[in-house]
Every structure is written in C-alpha cells, then in structure tokens.
Amino acid sequence: MWQPIETAPKDGISILVACQTIMVVAFWLRDEDDPSDEPYWALDDGHDYLALRSERPTHWMSLPEPPAK
C-alpha cells in the first residue's frame, strides 16, 4: 500500500518511491563527508548516486521480498 513520502524511512534502506511521472527504487542519502549538504532522495545507477531533485517523490512503499531460489 502506498504511503505519504513524509512517513518514509530515512535510514538508507531502499524503498519504492512514486514521483509524478516515474516509479523507482530509491533511498534517503545524507552525505557524511559534507554535513552542510542537504540530504535527498537518490537512486544508484551502478556508477554513482543520482539525486531525485526535479522528480520529487510523493509516495513510497516497501520493496517486496525477492523470489525464493
């Protein structure tokens, strides 16, 4: 069930987020090396973290369990 983004966990766990035009797996990122940098929702593209700044999430839900082996 979708929940408001304000209730999403901000501990670095990956969740499914819904923005106005996309749904992606994202996580709350806080740069420990630069405490002046504002934390933000991000996704991992395999090379770097991409900020979801223009596509602001509005809702979230937990990821499902992975398939059994």
N, C-alpha and C positions, 0 to 999 in steps of 0.2 A: 504494500500500500504506500502510495506517495505521501510524503510529509513535507511541511514547510521547511525551506532551507535553514531557517533560523534555529531549527531543532537538530540539525545535522551534527555528527561528531566532528570535533576539531582536534583529534589526536593523531592525525596522519593516516588513519585507516582509509582504504579505498572504498568508495561508495558509487552508486549510480546517481548521476545528477541530471536533471532536466533543465534545459535553458529554453529560450523562446523557439529556437529553430533546430536544436540538436539534443541528443542524449549521449553522455559519455561517462566513462569511469574516471573519477577524479578524487582528489584528496586535498585537505587543507594544508598549505605549505607555509611554514614560518622559517625564514632564513636565520638560523642561529648565528651565522657569521656576520650578519648585518642587522642588529636589533632595530635600527631605525627604519628598515624596510617593512612596509605593511604586509601582514600575512594575506594570502589569497588562495582561491581555488585553483588547482593546477591539474594537468594530466601529464603522464610520462609517455613521450613518443619513442622511447627506446634509446634516444641520444641525449635528451635534455628534458627539462620540465617546461611545459607551455602554460602560461597563465590564461585563465578564463576571465579576462577583464572586460572584453566587449560583449561576450556571451555570458552574462551573469546568471548563475543557477537560481532557479526559483523553488525547486522541489528536489527531494532526494529519497532514495530507498536503499536498503542493504542489498549487497550482492547475493545472488543465490549460492548455494553450496555447489562446488564443482562436481562433475559427473563421477560416479564410482568407477574405479579401474576395472 
